[in-house]
Amino acid sequence: MAFEGLADRLQSTIQKIKGKGKVSEADVKAMMREVRLALLEADVNFKVVKEFVKNVNERAVGQEVMKSLTPGQQVIKVVKEELTKLMGGEESKIAASNRPPTVVMMVGLQGAGKTTTTGKLANLLRKKYNRKPLLAAADIYRPAAIQQLETLGKQLSMPVFSLGDQVSPVEIARKAIEHAKEEHHDYVLIDTAGRLHVDETLMDELKKVKEVAQPDEILLVVDAMTGQDAVNVAESFNEQLGLTGVVLTKLDGDTRGGAALSIRSVTETPIKFVGMGEKLDALETFHPERMASRILGMGDVLTLIEKAQVSVDEDKARELEQKLRTQSFTFDDFLEQLGQVRQMGPLDEILGMLPGANKMKGLKNVQVDDKQIGHIEAIIRSMTKLEKEQPEVINASRKKRIARGSGRSVQEVNRLLKQFDEMKKMMKQMTNMSKGKKKGFKLPFM
């Protein structure tokens, strides 16, 4: 996750103050010094950091906090509320016109993932909101941009409106909207041209498209990995076009995440969606409060529930719950659940949404790459029934046989056995996290 470094720093900082019966101004000052450093390291705009620290400090040393029964927890509550406020306060929904189609202009620089994001957004609108979007190919400059959108349309079984690369983007936008009305599409997503940097020619063209299309939304797609540059790009586009929202891509990557924490404050433009992976369903509605919870290690059960409702078979989930209770989880169950969980997203990311998961021993070691799934399947299918049900019987000679049968190395077999063992231990910890231990662990989507 993009905020991993920031999350680790903040969590270790607030942990020091959490259980304190009394909290002094010096305690708060020391904590805010650490928070300030953590935010600056995460590439958050320094003016935003200064304002954030000032707001938290003022509230944290107030009478209401200092005289409460649990001042440490009250301070953390203040940090969470201010972090949520920093990112926009509440979810900013995508517009829905009373007179369809709702027109959405997708804008941004080259390389930010604008065309792919256009396809992802269309997919989200159809799956989550039951809408009927039309993709419009208005990027006539970048080689293969039109073909890329058409390919995405085929993958999603979704129509793409195109007039080739010899017609002006303004005319393409106008005709696409006309076509959407005729075919009763309720959204038109216009994939406009990008540049390597903001220039006058690009902006003039986008203004003309805006004038003709009269969009309900102008969404800027920015790469979260560009850090502070993403904020500067957002400022430029907002001044010229009047953005209604931002989509942050690559928020799952190895990035410090400062852009997500700065954009709202600097541009006063809400972050509406975040890209959390390369797959066409890896676009999420941005919830500031949920993201603040994740950063502070409080989990994000609501997002987990939403993902699970889409991806997980309820009957099989109940069966799994029973197996977790009785500790009869086998390699066959592991393989089956891996398939379902994989549809929800990376396993470590999903587990990270559970409250308290950051404190679970072994969580950071449980990582399953999509590319490894085939290898895992091959290893498990090379096991006998007994070995799948009782992995402890797998000795050195059995490991060699399994490795030969799956075409993998003994080291990979060892690694899988270790991961499986860690996962079982972690699941046992999860069952114990429930206050009502007699009832056993209940999956969040049950």
Secondary structure, DSSP 8 states (H G I E B T S, - for coil): -TTHHHHHHHHHHHHHHHT-SS--HHHHHHHHHHHHHHHHHTT--HHHHHHHHHHHHHHHTSHHHHTSS-HHHHHHHHHHHHHHHHTTSS-------SSS-EEEEEE--TTS-HHHHHHHHHHHHHHHH---EEEEE---SSTTHHHHHHHHHHHHT--EE---SSS-HHHHHHHHHHHHHHTT-SEEEEE----SS--HHHHHHHHHHHHHH--SEEEEEEEGGGTHHHHHHHHHHHHHH--SEEEEE-TTSS---HHHHHHHHHH---EEEEE-SSSTT-EEE--HHHHHHHHTT---HHHHHHHHHHH--HHHHHHHHHHHHHT---HHHHHHHHHHHHHHS-HHHHHTTSTTGGGSTTGGG----GGGHHHHHHHHHTS-HHHHH-GGG--HHHHHHHHHHHT--HHHHHHHHHHHHHHHHHHHHHHHHSS-TTT----TT-
